[in-house]
């Protein structure tokens, strides 16, 4: 397993996203929400593989509760959760206490805003709330999940924000074009990457692409061709591209079952980073893709 260091903490670079544990999530999900027994098996396995970071949110159905049960005896786990901006201001004590109770823990590694609304009207009282949460030991770091370039810039400029969750994948390369990784490193902020497989779209059989995403077929064909040329699975291609670019970031992956968890971890541990020429070829192949394809909110 690869690790990164952030302010003295050793974090497994590959981390587990858990939205599937609480919701029927993902365009390619044919199995629905996994049972608690299935989740327990997934968590037990990834924990033995030295994955120590887990991402969840209050908005992910009962993901927090399910994850809390599975992680109860795993003391070295670092958990990040998210809550909506409006809940942060309305009753932050109640909101954070709810997450801590659900997760059966006394402290979160990071609490993230699930949207960037608050950043557009940040008040001194918000800074006081963050400081209170950190001082009380309920959270170690505060952060935000961003969606737009404007969101990212506000997160970089806000000194309270230490963790920024971003979308980044073969189709969505804004992080490269706009130098998000460089800016975060210069500001000493941790990047957490979501949507590596774009809710499973990048891995789908081209014949199963839904009608509302027919415009993505051309690019799925390109993924198929590149995978064959490089002698990689589509999973390996998508994961290796992100890992090779994002040297100092955490990478979230999700899974619906134990086999998917094993596939991702096996692929990750055996792969070698792409060289600069290969990265350039791959990046160029998917430059300029329309937001209606790479942004799930537009689907």
C-alpha positions as CSV (number, residue, x, y, z in Angstrom):
1,X,0.0,0.0,0.0
2,X,1.2,3.5,-0.8
3,X,1.1,6.2,1.9
4,X,1.1,9.9,2.1
5,X,2.1,12.1,5.0
6,X,-0.2,15.0,6.0
7,X,0.9,17.1,9.0
8,X,2.6,14.1,10.6
9,X,-0.2,11.6,9.9
10,X,0.5,8.5,7.8
11,X,-2.5,8.0,5.5
12,X,-3.1,5.1,3.1
13,X,-3.3,6.8,-0.3
14,X,-6.1,4.4,-1.4
15,X,-9.1,5.1,0.9
16,X,-12.7,3.7,1.0
17,X,-15.7,5.8,0.1
18,X,-18.9,4.4,1.6
19,X,-21.9,6.0,-0.1
20,X,-22.8,2.6,-1.4
21,X,-23.2,1.3,2.2
22,X,-26.2,3.6,2.8
23,X,-27.8,4.1,-0.6
24,X,-28.5,2.3,-3.9
25,X,-25.8,4.3,-5.6
26,X,-24.0,4.3,-9.0
27,X,-25.0,4.2,-12.6
28,X,-23.4,0.7,-12.9
29,X,-24.7,-0.7,-9.6
30,X,-26.8,-3.8,-10.3
31,X,-26.8,-5.2,-6.8
32,X,-28.3,-2.4,-4.7
33,X,-27.4,-1.4,-1.2
34,X,-25.2,-4.1,0.5
35,X,-26.2,-5.8,3.7
36,X,-24.5,-5.1,7.1
37,X,-22.9,-8.6,6.8
38,X,-21.5,-7.7,3.4
39,X,-20.1,-4.4,4.6
40,X,-18.5,-6.1,7.6
41,X,-16.7,-8.4,5.3
42,X,-15.5,-5.5,3.1
43,X,-14.3,-3.5,6.1
44,X,-12.5,-6.5,7.6
45,X,-10.7,-7.1,4.3
46,X,-9.7,-3.6,3.5
47,X,-8.5,-3.1,7.1
48,X,-6.2,-6.1,6.8
49,X,-4.8,-4.4,3.6
50,X,-3.8,-1.4,5.7
51,X,-6.4,1.0,4.4
52,X,-7.0,3.3,7.3
53,X,-9.1,6.2,5.9
54,X,-12.9,6.0,5.4
55,X,-15.2,8.6,3.9
56,X,-18.9,8.9,4.6
57,X,-21.6,11.6,5.1
58,X,-24.9,12.2,6.8
59,X,-26.6,12.4,3.4
60,X,-25.5,8.9,2.5
61,X,-28.6,7.2,3.9
62,X,-27.6,5.0,6.9
63,X,-23.9,4.8,5.8
64,X,-22.6,6.3,9.0
65,X,-24.4,3.8,11.2
66,X,-23.4,0.8,9.0
67,X,-19.8,2.0,8.9
68,X,-19.8,2.6,12.7
69,X,-20.8,-1.0,13.4
70,X,-18.1,-2.3,11.0
71,X,-15.3,-0.1,12.4
72,X,-16.3,-0.4,16.1
73,X,-13.2,-2.5,17.1
74,X,-10.8,-1.0,14.6
75,X,-9.1,1.8,16.6
76,X,-6.6,3.0,14.0
77,X,-9.3,4.1,11.6
78,X,-9.4,7.7,10.4
79,X,-13.0,8.7,9.5
80,X,-14.1,11.7,7.4
81,X,-17.8,12.6,7.3
82,X,-19.8,15.4,5.7
83,X,-22.8,17.6,6.5
84,X,-24.7,20.2,4.6
85,X,-23.8,23.9,5.0
86,X,-27.3,24.7,6.4
87,X,-26.9,22.1,9.2
88,X,-23.5,23.5,10.1
89,X,-25.0,26.9,11.0
90,X,-28.4,25.8,12.4
91,X,-27.2,23.4,15.1
92,X,-23.6,22.3,14.7
93,X,-23.4,20.6,18.2
94,X,-26.5,18.5,17.4
95,X,-25.2,17.7,13.9
96,X,-21.7,16.7,14.8
97,X,-23.0,14.7,17.8
98,X,-25.3,12.8,15.5
99,X,-22.4,11.8,13.2
100,X,-20.1,10.8,16.2
101,X,-22.9,8.7,17.7
102,X,-23.7,7.0,14.3
103,X,-20.0,6.2,13.8
104,X,-19.5,5.1,17.4
105,X,-16.4,7.3,17.8
106,X,-15.4,10.3,19.9
107,X,-13.6,12.2,17.1
108,X,-13.5,12.6,13.3
109,X,-10.3,12.9,11.4
110,X,-12.1,15.5,9.3
111,X,-15.5,17.1,9.1
112,X,-16.3,18.4,5.6
113,X,-19.1,20.6,4.3
114,X,-21.0,18.5,1.8
115,X,-21.4,21.6,-0.4
116,X,-19.6,24.9,-0.7
117,X,-22.6,27.3,0.0
118,X,-21.1,28.5,3.3
119,X,-17.8,29.5,1.6
120,X,-19.6,32.2,-0.4
121,X,-20.8,33.9,2.8
122,X,-18.2,32.9,5.4
123,X,-18.7,34.6,8.7
124,X,-16.5,35.1,11.8
125,X,-18.9,33.0,13.7
126,X,-18.2,30.1,11.3
127,X,-14.5,30.3,12.2
128,X,-15.4,30.2,15.9
129,X,-17.5,27.1,15.3
130,X,-14.6,25.4,13.6
131,X,-12.2,26.4,16.3
132,X,-14.6,25.1,19.0
133,X,-14.9,21.7,17.3
134,X,-11.2,21.3,17.0
135,X,-10.5,22.5,20.5
136,X,-13.1,20.1,21.9
137,X,-11.4,17.2,20.1
138,X,-14.5,16.3,18.1
139,X,-12.7,16.9,14.8
140,X,-9.0,17.2,13.9
141,X,-9.5,19.0,10.6
142,X,-12.2,20.9,8.8
143,X,-12.8,20.8,5.1
144,X,-15.2,21.0,2.1
145,X,-16.4,18.9,-0.8
146,X,-16.2,21.1,-3.9
147,X,-17.9,21.0,-7.3
148,X,-16.8,24.0,-9.3
149,X,-13.7,26.1,-10.0
150,X,-15.1,28.9,-7.9
151,X,-15.7,26.5,-5.0
152,X,-12.1,25.3,-5.2
153,X,-10.7,28.9,-5.1
154,X,-12.7,29.8,-2.1
155,X,-11.5,26.6,-0.3
156,X,-7.9,27.5,-1.0
157,X,-8.4,31.0,0.3
158,X,-10.2,30.0,3.5
159,X,-7.7,29.3,6.2
160,X,-10.2,27.1,8.1
161,X,-10.3,24.6,5.2
162,X,-7.5,22.0,5.6
163,X,-9.1,19.2,3.5
164,X,-10.6,19.6,0.0
165,X,-12.5,16.8,-1.6
166,X,-12.6,17.1,-5.4
167,X,-13.9,15.2,-8.5
168,X,-11.1,13.9,-10.7
169,X,-11.0,11.2,-13.4
170,X,-10.3,10.5,-17.0
171,X,-13.3,12.6,-18.2
172,X,-13.1,15.4,-15.6
173,X,-9.6,16.9,-15.8
174,X,-10.2,20.3,-14.3
175,X,-7.8,19.5,-11.5
176,X,-5.0,19.3,-14.1
177,X,-6.0,22.3,-16.2
178,X,-6.4,24.5,-13.2
179,X,-3.5,23.2,-11.2
180,X,-5.6,22.2,-8.2
181,X,-3.0,19.8,-6.9
182,X,-0.2,22.4,-7.1
183,X,-2.3,25.0,-5.3
184,X,-3.3,22.7,-2.6
185,X,0.3,21.6,-1.9
186,X,1.5,25.2,-1.8
187,X,-1.3,26.0,0.8
188,X,-0.6,22.8,2.8
189,X,-4.1,21.4,2.3
190,X,-5.0,17.7,1.8
191,X,-6.8,16.7,-1.4
192,X,-9.2,13.8,-1.4
193,X,-10.3,12.6,-4.8
194,X,-13.7,11.2,-5.5
195,X,-15.4,10.0,-8.7
196,X,-12.4,8.1,-9.9
197,X,-14.7,5.8,-11.9
198,X,-17.4,8.4,-12.4
199,X,-20.0,6.3,-10.6
200,X,-19.0,3.3,-12.7
201,X,-19.6,5.0,-16.0
202,X,-16.0,4.6,-17.1
203,X,-16.1,0.9,-16.5
204,X,-19.4,0.2,-18.2
205,X,-20.0,-2.0,-21.3
206,X,-20.6,0.4,-24.1
207,X,-23.9,-1.4,-25.0
208,X,-25.2,-0.7,-21.5
209,X,-24.7,3.1,-21.6
210,X,-28.2,4.6,-20.8
211,X,-29.9,6.8,-23.4
212,X,-29.3,10.0,-21.5
213,X,-25.5,9.4,-21.9
214,X,-25.3,8.3,-25.5
215,X,-22.8,11.2,-26.1
216,X,-20.4,9.4,-23.8
217,X,-20.2,6.3,-26.0
218,X,-17.4,7.8,-28.2
219,X,-15.2,8.3,-25.1
220,X,-16.0,4.9,-23.6
221,X,-14.8,3.4,-26.9
222,X,-11.6,5.4,-26.4
223,X,-11.2,3.9,-22.9
224,X,-11.7,0.4,-24.4
225,X,-9.1,1.1,-27.1
226,X,-6.5,2.5,-24.7
227,X,-7.0,-0.4,-22.2
228,X,-6.3,-2.8,-25.0
229,X,-3.2,-0.9,-26.2
230,X,-1.8,-0.7,-22.7
231,X,-2.8,-4.3,-21.8
232,X,-4.8,-3.0,-18.8
233,X,-8.3,-3.5,-17.6
234,X,-10.5,-0.3,-17.6
235,X,-10.4,-0.3,-13.8
236,X,-6.6,-0.3,-13.9
237,X,-6.4,2.4,-16.6
238,X,-8.8,4.8,-14.7
239,X,-7.2,4.2,-11.3
240,X,-3.6,4.4,-12.5
241,X,-4.2,7.7,-14.4
242,X,-5.5,9.4,-11.2
243,X,-2.8,7.9,-9.0
244,X,0.0,8.9,-11.4
245,X,-1.2,12.5,-11.6
246,X,-2.2,13.0,-7.9
247,X,1.0,12.2,-6.0
248,X,0.0,13.7,-2.7
249,X,-3.7,13.1,-2.6
250,X,-6.0,10.4,-1.1
251,X,-8.0,8.5,-3.7
252,X,-11.5,7.2,-2.8
253,X,-12.9,4.0,-4.3
254,X,-16.3,2.5,-3.6
255,X,-17.5,-1.0,-3.8
256,X,-20.8,-2.9,-3.6
257,X,-19.3,-6.2,-2.6
258,X,-16.1,-7.9,-1.4
259,X,-14.9,-8.9,-4.9
260,X,-15.0,-5.3,-6.1
261,X,-13.0,-4.3,-3.0
262,X,-10.4,-7.0,-3.7
263,X,-10.2,-6.1,-7.4
264,X,-9.5,-2.4,-6.6
265,X,-6.9,-3.1,-4.0
266,X,-5.1,-5.9,-6.0
267,X,-5.0,-3.6,-9.1
268,X,-3.7,-0.7,-7.0
269,X,-1.0,-2.6,-5.2
270,X,0.5,-4.1,-8.4
271,X,0.3,-1.2,-10.8
272,X,3.3,1.0,-11.8
273,X,2.8,4.7,-12.4
274,X,2.4,5.8,-16.0
275,X,5.4,7.7,-17.5
276,X,4.9,11.3,-18.6
277,X,4.5,10.4,-22.3
278,X,1.7,7.9,-21.6
279,X,0.0,10.4,-19.2
280,X,0.1,13.0,-21.9
281,X,-1.4,10.7,-24.5
282,X,-4.2,9.6,-22.1
283,X,-4.9,13.2,-21.0
284,X,-5.1,14.5,-24.5
285,X,-7.5,11.7,-25.5
286,X,-10.1,13.0,-23.1
287,X,-9.6,16.7,-23.2
288,X,-12.6,18.9,-23.7
289,X,-15.3,16.5,-22.7
290,X,-18.6,18.2,-22.1
291,X,-19.8,18.8,-18.5
292,X,-23.0,17.0,-19.3
293,X,-20.9,13.8,-19.5
294,X,-18.5,14.3,-16.6
295,X,-20.9,15.9,-14.1
296,X,-23.4,13.4,-12.6
297,X,-25.6,16.3,-11.5
298,X,-26.3,16.9,-15.2
299,X,-27.4,13.3,-16.0
